């Protein structure tokens, strides 16, 4: 949930609740074939990030994203939505098939 408790429901492969302030990034990543398993805006305490399916790590790197793959066995790779990663994600097109989102991205 966002710092302000503001989430939005997205229909990606199933309906999920996502922090509104990073919903645009989640939409862009999924549309680009980097399928997310979770996300968090960081609530002002840490960097916004998403976790992705391990099978999508190569796709993410091919887009120029830095992927943290140092995860426990069975865990999911993580992408911080900061710096260069944020710029790459912001350049990805928004999806047309993902519904329910306010596609404005409130990250600053």
C-alpha positions as CSV (number, residue, x, y, z in Angstrom):
1,X,0.0,0.0,0.0
2,X,1.2,3.5,-0.7
3,X,2.4,5.8,2.0
4,X,-1.1,7.4,1.8
5,X,-2.9,4.0,1.6
6,X,-3.7,4.7,-2.0
7,X,-3.7,1.5,-4.2
8,X,-5.1,0.7,-7.6
9,X,-6.4,-2.6,-8.8
10,X,-4.8,-3.8,-12.1
11,X,-5.8,-6.7,-14.3
12,X,-2.5,-8.1,-15.5
13,X,-2.8,-11.8,-15.6
14,X,-5.1,-11.7,-12.6
15,X,-6.5,-8.8,-10.6
16,X,-3.9,-7.4,-8.1
17,X,-3.6,-4.4,-5.9
18,X,-0.6,-2.2,-6.6
19,X,0.7,1.0,-4.9
20,X,-0.7,3.8,-7.2
21,X,2.5,5.7,-7.2
22,X,4.4,2.9,-9.0
23,X,1.4,1.5,-11.0
24,X,2.7,3.0,-14.2
25,X,6.1,1.2,-13.8
26,X,4.3,-2.1,-13.1
27,X,2.2,-1.7,-16.2
28,X,5.1,-0.8,-18.4
29,X,7.2,-3.7,-17.2
30,X,4.5,-6.3,-17.7
31,X,3.7,-4.9,-21.1
32,X,7.4,-5.2,-22.0
33,X,7.4,-8.9,-21.0
34,X,9.0,-8.4,-17.6
35,X,6.3,-10.1,-15.6
36,X,6.1,-8.9,-12.0
37,X,5.3,-11.1,-9.0
38,X,5.1,-8.2,-6.5
39,X,5.8,-4.5,-6.0
40,X,6.3,-1.9,-3.3
41,X,6.7,1.8,-3.4
42,X,9.0,1.7,-0.4
43,X,6.6,3.8,1.8
44,X,9.3,6.5,2.1
45,X,11.6,4.1,3.9
46,X,13.3,2.3,1.0
47,X,13.5,2.4,-2.8
48,X,10.5,1.4,-4.8
49,X,11.0,-2.0,-6.3
50,X,9.3,-4.9,-8.1
51,X,10.0,-8.6,-8.0
52,X,9.9,-10.5,-11.2
53,X,9.6,-14.1,-12.3
54,X,13.1,-15.7,-12.6
55,X,12.3,-16.5,-16.2
56,X,12.0,-12.8,-17.0
57,X,15.4,-11.8,-15.7
58,X,17.1,-12.1,-19.1
59,X,14.3,-10.0,-20.7
60,X,14.8,-7.3,-18.1
61,X,18.5,-7.2,-18.6
62,X,18.0,-7.1,-22.4
63,X,16.0,-3.9,-21.9
64,X,18.9,-2.4,-19.9
65,X,17.6,-2.9,-16.4
66,X,19.9,-3.8,-13.5
67,X,18.4,-6.9,-11.9
68,X,19.3,-8.1,-8.4
69,X,19.5,-11.9,-8.8
70,X,21.2,-12.5,-5.5
71,X,18.1,-14.1,-4.0
72,X,17.6,-17.3,-1.9
73,X,16.8,-20.5,-3.8
74,X,13.3,-20.3,-5.0
75,X,13.2,-16.5,-4.6
76,X,12.4,-13.9,-7.2
77,X,14.8,-11.4,-8.7
78,X,14.3,-7.8,-7.7
79,X,14.5,-4.5,-9.7
80,X,14.8,-1.2,-7.9
81,X,12.9,1.6,-9.5
82,X,15.6,4.2,-9.1
83,X,18.2,6.0,-11.2
84,X,19.0,4.3,-14.5
85,X,16.3,1.7,-14.0
86,X,13.6,4.3,-13.5
87,X,14.7,6.0,-16.8
88,X,14.5,2.7,-18.7
89,X,11.1,1.9,-17.3
90,X,9.7,5.4,-18.0
91,X,10.8,5.0,-21.6
92,X,8.8,1.8,-22.1
93,X,5.3,2.2,-23.6
94,X,2.2,1.9,-21.5
95,X,0.2,-1.3,-22.1
96,X,-3.2,-1.2,-23.8
97,X,-4.4,-4.6,-22.4
98,X,-3.9,-3.9,-18.7
99,X,-7.0,-2.4,-17.2
100,X,-8.0,-0.7,-14.0
101,X,-5.0,1.6,-13.6
102,X,-4.5,5.2,-13.2
103,X,-1.5,5.3,-15.4
104,X,-0.1,8.5,-13.9
105,X,3.1,7.6,-12.1
106,X,3.6,9.7,-8.9
107,X,7.3,8.8,-8.4
108,X,9.5,11.8,-8.3
